[in-house]
Amino acid sequence: MATPGGARAWPDGNDRVIDLCTGTADLAMAALKARPTGAQQVVGIDFSAEMLRVGQRKVRAAALEGRVPLVRGDAVRLPLGSASADAVMIAFGIRNVVDPLEACREIQRVLRPGVDWRCSSLRCRQRP
Ligand SMILES: C[S@@+](CC[C@H](N)C(=O)[O-])C[C@H]1O[C@@H](n2cnc3c(N)ncnc32)[C@H](O)[C@@H]1O
């Protein structure tokens, strides 16, 4: 998970957060619900049209359209401008990306300058 560095633990009201590999948008919606005064918008990105279709239904049912736009895109070629995001989340996703290093470069590119970030992930080693 990439988060703003320094003293801020979570984006403030005007911030734009990206939820990469959003799946059916559960984390994107939870992020908004957990902190109603937090991010202005959480953009969910996933390359699976089917996952996004299901996510779109959930977003509509939760009346979060506009605050949780879902966009089809690849984590290694994000459909976002450089320096356009205040925070990036990715849950149970980096392990599925074929080229995780390239995804990290993309995260770095879309984050605003000065945003510090970390990525941690659990991965099970295959048994020999
Ligand atoms: C295990 S799901 C996690 C979904 C969600 N983050 C969650 O925690 O519920 C992994 C998701 O990553 C997406 N994904 C995998 N590789 C991707 C890539 N290169 N670009 C965008 N999405 C990707 C898959 O389509 C899938 O929806």
The ligand as an SDF file (V2000), in Angstrom:
LIG
                    3D

 27 29  0  0  0  0  0  0  0  0999 V2000
   -7.4230  -10.8810   -5.7250 C   0  0  0  0  0  0  0  0  0  0  0  0
   -8.1990   -9.5800   -6.6670 S   0  0  0  0  0  0  0  0  0  0  0  0
   -8.1490   -8.2790   -5.4540 C   0  0  0  0  0  0  0  0  0  0  0  0
   -9.2840   -7.3010   -5.6370 C   0  0  0  0  0  0  0  0  0  0  0  0
   -9.3900   -6.2090   -4.5690 C   0  0  0  0  0  0  0  0  0  0  0  0
   -8.1880   -5.3880   -4.4890 N   0  0  0  0  0  0  0  0  0  0  0  0
   -9.7210   -6.7740   -3.2280 C   0  0  0  0  0  0  0  0  0  0  0  0
   -8.8830   -6.7300   -2.3250 O   0  0  0  0  0  0  0  0  0  0  0  0
  -10.8650   -7.2450   -3.0540 O   0  0  0  0  0  0  0  0  0  0  0  0
   -6.9040   -9.1020   -7.8120 C   0  0  0  0  0  0  0  0  0  0  0  0
   -7.3870   -8.1550   -8.9050 C   0  0  0  0  0  0  0  0  0  0  0  0
   -6.2370   -7.6860   -9.6060 O   0  0  0  0  0  0  0  0  0  0  0  0
   -6.6120   -7.4880  -10.9590 C   0  0  0  0  0  0  0  0  0  0  0  0
   -5.3690   -7.3930  -11.7490 N   0  0  0  0  0  0  0  0  0  0  0  0
   -4.3780   -8.3190  -11.8620 C   0  0  0  0  0  0  0  0  0  0  0  0
   -3.3890   -7.8660  -12.6480 N   0  0  0  0  0  0  0  0  0  0  0  0
   -3.7330   -6.6090  -13.0320 C   0  0  0  0  0  0  0  0  0  0  0  0
   -3.1130   -5.6180  -13.8370 C   0  0  0  0  0  0  0  0  0  0  0  0
   -1.9220   -5.8250  -14.4370 N   0  0  0  0  0  0  0  0  0  0  0  0
   -3.7490   -4.4480  -14.0140 N   0  0  0  0  0  0  0  0  0  0  0  0
   -4.9580   -4.2290  -13.4230 C   0  0  0  0  0  0  0  0  0  0  0  0
   -5.6040   -5.1250  -12.6580 N   0  0  0  0  0  0  0  0  0  0  0  0
   -4.9910   -6.3050  -12.4580 C   0  0  0  0  0  0  0  0  0  0  0  0
   -7.5050   -8.6660  -11.2600 C   0  0  0  0  0  0  0  0  0  0  0  0
   -8.3330   -8.4480  -12.3750 O   0  0  0  0  0  0  0  0  0  0  0  0
   -8.2960   -8.7790   -9.9570 C   0  0  0  0  0  0  0  0  0  0  0  0
   -9.4980   -8.0670  -10.0070 O   0  0  0  0  0  0  0  0  0  0  0  0
  1  2  1  0
  2  3  1  0
  2 10  1  0
  3  4  1  0
  4  5  1  0
  5  6  1  0
  5  7  1  0
  7  8  2  0
  7  9  1  0
 10 11  1  0
 11 12  1  0
 11 26  1  0
 12 13  1  0
 13 14  1  0
 13 24  1  0
 14 15  1  0
 14 23  1  0
 15 16  2  0
 16 17  1  0
 17 18  1  0
 17 23  2  0
 18 19  1  0
 18 20  2  0
 20 21  1  0
 21 22  2  0
 22 23  1  0
 24 25  1  0
 24 26  1  0
 26 27  1  0
M  CHG  2   2   1   9  -1
M  END
$$$$
